[in-house]
Amino acid sequence: MEFVMALCTRVLVLAEGKIIADGLPEEIRRNPVVIEAYLGH
């Protein structure tokens, strides 16, 4: 994941076939919806 974040200028995150986040890597890293979907916290 760190490789992707370092490589990309924009990240689109999908969960169950739906876009849940779209933005800069730093925004995605801190996005609570992404954290919940992928880390379960």
OpenMM code with the backbone's topology and positions (N, CA, C; nanometers):
from openmm import Vec3, app, unit

residues = "MET GLU PHE VAL MET ALA LEU CYS THR ARG VAL LEU VAL LEU ALA GLU GLY LYS ILE ILE ALA ASP GLY LEU PRO GLU GLU ILE ARG ARG ASN PRO VAL VAL ILE GLU ALA TYR LEU GLY HIS".split()
positions = [
    Vec3(0.0806, -0.1188, 0.0000),
    Vec3(0.0000, 0.0000, 0.0000),
    Vec3(0.0858, 0.1265, 0.0000),
    Vec3(0.1944, 0.1243, 0.0732),
    Vec3(0.2826, 0.2417, 0.0758),
    Vec3(0.3392, 0.2705, -0.0629),
    Vec3(0.3688, 0.1657, -0.1389),
    Vec3(0.4195, 0.1831, -0.2752),
    Vec3(0.3167, 0.2560, -0.3612),
    Vec3(0.1919, 0.2149, -0.3516),
    Vec3(0.0846, 0.2782, -0.4285),
    Vec3(0.0705, 0.4244, -0.3880),
    Vec3(0.0702, 0.4508, -0.2581),
    Vec3(0.0554, 0.5880, -0.2097),
    Vec3(0.1706, 0.6770, -0.2561),
    Vec3(0.2903, 0.6227, -0.2637),
    Vec3(0.4055, 0.7007, -0.3075),
    Vec3(0.4053, 0.7219, -0.4588),
    Vec3(0.3498, 0.6288, -0.5311),
    Vec3(0.3523, 0.6334, -0.6768),
    Vec3(0.2418, 0.7201, -0.7363),
    Vec3(0.1255, 0.7194, -0.6742),
    Vec3(0.0064, 0.7826, -0.7326),
    Vec3(-0.0110, 0.9270, -0.6868),
    Vec3(-0.0716, 1.0071, -0.7748),
    Vec3(-0.1068, 1.1442, -0.7395),
    Vec3(-0.2548, 1.1542, -0.7043),
    Vec3(-0.3310, 1.0543, -0.7433),
    Vec3(-0.4741, 1.0477, -0.7124),
    Vec3(-0.5098, 0.9014, -0.6877),
    Vec3(-0.5953, 0.8776, -0.5888),
    Vec3(-0.6333, 0.7420, -0.5536),
    Vec3(-0.7861, 0.7316, -0.5525),
    Vec3(-0.8355, 0.6252, -0.6106),
    Vec3(-0.9785, 0.5946, -0.6109),
    Vec3(-0.9942, 0.4639, -0.5352),
    Vec3(-1.0793, 0.4625, -0.4334),
    Vec3(-1.0953, 0.3446, -0.3491),
    Vec3(-1.2341, 0.2854, -0.3708),
    Vec3(-1.2370, 0.1553, -0.3956),
    Vec3(-1.3621, 0.0826, -0.4143),
    Vec3(-1.3842, -0.0143, -0.2987),
    Vec3(-1.5095, -0.0329, -0.2637),
    Vec3(-1.5477, -0.1347, -0.1665),
    Vec3(-1.6799, -0.1924, -0.2147),
    Vec3(-1.6832, -0.3216, -0.2334),
    Vec3(-1.8025, -0.3911, -0.2816),
    Vec3(-1.8543, -0.3308, -0.4118),
    Vec3(-1.7616, -0.2916, -0.4990),
    Vec3(-1.7973, -0.2401, -0.6302),
    Vec3(-1.8421, -0.0952, -0.6340),
    Vec3(-1.8321, -0.0251, -0.5213),
    Vec3(-1.8738, 0.1150, -0.5157),
    Vec3(-1.7565, 0.2029, -0.4761),
    Vec3(-1.7516, 0.3238, -0.5332),
    Vec3(-1.6476, 0.4196, -0.4973),
    Vec3(-1.6788, 0.4729, -0.3576),
    Vec3(-1.5823, 0.4567, -0.2671),
    Vec3(-1.6020, 0.5082, -0.1319),
    Vec3(-1.5133, 0.6283, -0.1029),
    Vec3(-1.4112, 0.6500, -0.1869),
    Vec3(-1.3233, 0.7654, -0.1669),
    Vec3(-1.2470, 0.7940, -0.2952),
    Vec3(-1.2147, 0.9212, -0.3135),
    Vec3(-1.1417, 0.9667, -0.4310),
    Vec3(-1.0639, 1.0910, -0.3888),
    Vec3(-0.9321, 1.0894, -0.4062),
    Vec3(-0.8558, 1.2077, -0.3688),
    Vec3(-0.7071, 1.1846, -0.3662),
    Vec3(-0.6385, 1.2769, -0.3038),
    Vec3(-0.4937, 1.2684, -0.2887),
    Vec3(-0.4583, 1.1559, -0.1924),
    Vec3(-0.3418, 1.0957, -0.2097),
    Vec3(-0.3028, 0.9856, -0.1204),
    Vec3(-0.3132, 1.0198, 0.0286),
    Vec3(-0.2729, 1.1384, 0.0669),
    Vec3(-0.2800, 1.1760, 0.2087),
    Vec3(-0.4240, 1.1859, 0.2575),
    Vec3(-0.5147, 1.2321, 0.1727),
    Vec3(-0.6561, 1.2376, 0.2093),
    Vec3(-0.7117, 1.0962, 0.2270),
    Vec3(-0.6741, 1.0078, 0.1371),
    Vec3(-0.7225, 0.8696, 0.1420),
    Vec3(-0.6700, 0.7990, 0.2659),
    Vec3(-0.5450, 0.8225, 0.2979),
    Vec3(-0.4818, 0.7584, 0.4143),
    Vec3(-0.5550, 0.7926, 0.5445),
    Vec3(-0.6123, 0.9131, 0.5529),
    Vec3(-0.6803, 0.9582, 0.6750),
    Vec3(-0.8319, 0.9454, 0.6681),
    Vec3(-0.8843, 0.8980, 0.5570),
    Vec3(-1.0294, 0.8920, 0.5369),
    Vec3(-1.0918, 0.7847, 0.6267),
    Vec3(-1.1834, 0.8239, 0.7162),
    Vec3(-1.2423, 0.7263, 0.8095),
    Vec3(-1.3238, 0.6164, 0.7403),
    Vec3(-1.3843, 0.6465, 0.6262),
    Vec3(-1.4615, 0.5447, 0.5533),
    Vec3(-1.3678, 0.4381, 0.4982),
    Vec3(-1.2534, 0.4796, 0.4453),
    Vec3(-1.1541, 0.3843, 0.3931),
    Vec3(-1.0967, 0.3013, 0.5078),
    Vec3(-1.0650, 0.3662, 0.6174),
    Vec3(-1.0109, 0.2945, 0.7332),
    Vec3(-1.1096, 0.1892, 0.7811),
    Vec3(-1.2356, 0.2249, 0.7909),
    Vec3(-1.3376, 0.1297, 0.8359),
    Vec3(-1.3524, 0.0131, 0.7370),
    Vec3(-1.3542, 0.0440, 0.6093),
    Vec3(-1.3752, -0.0607, 0.5072),
    Vec3(-1.2586, -0.1582, 0.4986),
    Vec3(-1.1359, -0.1088, 0.5161),
    Vec3(-1.0206, -0.1945, 0.4940),
    Vec3(-0.9478, -0.2376, 0.6198),
    Vec3(-0.9678, -0.1662, 0.7291),
    Vec3(-0.8998, -0.2035, 0.8534),
    Vec3(-0.9979, -0.2480, 0.9617),
    Vec3(-1.1253, -0.2171, 0.9431),
    Vec3(-1.2256, -0.2597, 1.0378),
    Vec3(-1.2226, -0.1899, 1.1708),
    Vec3(-1.1720, -0.0668, 1.1734),
    Vec3(-1.1644, 0.0097, 1.2998),
    Vec3(-1.2650, 0.1212, 1.2986),
] * unit.nanometer
topology = app.Topology()
chain = topology.addChain("A")
for resn in residues:
    res = topology.addResidue(resn, chain)
    for name in ("N", "CA", "C"):
        topology.addAtom(name, app.Element.getBySymbol(name[0]), res)
